[in-house]
Amino acid sequence: MSAPASAPLPMLQALLGGPSMAQRRALAKAITLLESTRPDHRQQADALLNALLPHTGGAFRLGISGVPGVGKSTFIEALGLHLIGLGHRVAVLAVDPSSSVSGGSILGDKTRMEKLSVHPHAFIRPSPSGGTLGGVAAKTREAMLVCEAAGYDIVIVETVGVGQSETAVANMTDLFCVLQLPNAGDDLQAIKKGIMELADLIVINKADLDPDAATRAQAQITSALRLLGLHGRPETDCHDPTRWQPRVIQLSALHARGIETFWQAVDDYRRLQSAAGGLQARRQRQARAWMWERIEAGLREAFIRHPAVQARLPALTDDVLAGRMVASVAARQLLAVFGFGAALTDAAAAVQQAAIPSSA
Ligand code: GDP
């Protein structure tokens, strides 16, 4: 067996060595290492993550979503500069679902946040590209840990308001915020219920364009959230004062108006969650789910790459499609050639044994 890979020492030292140009370079290189698909790079990246682990977890992780054009990058630029003014160091990462399909990224692009991208206390990294959404999200999670170890105490993860990427980002952040346009209240149907359930904060951006519409949207979305709460919002008991009630805020990112109000709401959330132990519980749930998501992805990949599976899969798929074989039988045969046959039989026997009453 080969010796376990160790973390590249100069990179580790530079990352933990405090703010400097060397640290920025090390950070960029470390994230490139995490994103590499080469097995030896992956081993080094894992060793690096393990070495950095004691230095992670100190940042506040903020997820931001919204449809293209709603003003995400304008908002992140305004918020980021505001936070740097308060003495924070801000990292901006992205999960771009389009990047897993096209290989191109539309989020986290440095040119979108002109002032923030050149600020010495900010670090902006576009979405990793290629692979499945799960893979892209996993790399962003790991990048988040490296940023935290390097002392960035606010990590913003941006995504677009489509598909599963919002769930992925809500599942890796402490607070998930959805940006809406001032006319959002006119068509509440357009705001997906699932998103309302994920959001801890809803921001009506571009309030300057139509202040009346923004105020209307704020009231309508607030009452819609209340309704959802009354009808059993998951993990939220609306009568429990220690539980966070999602808030709706209006602002104008372009004119940097309402940013303090936004940050005040984030602070309120943090205080409430920290006091009730909610933040730690949320992170624990996320870590467990992340581990299982990666186990499932790894097993699936190993299965698909297995030579015996590759040899049998096309014919068995044809059999299933033609109605010559039951899908579950085909699946069992494939799992057996993968080497799971005995394990599955053992597991089934164990379940059966457990089901037999001891007096029998
Ligand atoms: P993203 O695609 O969600 O990142 O959106 P952008 O931040 O690129 O913004 C899209 C457009 O909306 C740009 O032209 C911005 O200048 C504009 N915009 C963003 N925020 C505001 C705002 O608060 N008010 C107004 N009037 N325009 C805004």
Boltz pocket constraint, residues with backbone or C-beta under 6 A from the ligand:
constraints:
  - pocket:
      binder: B
      contacts: [[A, 66], [A, 67], [A, 68], [A, 69], [A, 70], [A, 71], [A, 72], [A, 73], [A, 74], [A, 75], [A, 205], [A, 206], [A, 207], [A, 208], [A, 209], [A, 251], [A, 252], [A, 253], [A, 254], [A, 255]]
      max_distance: 6.0
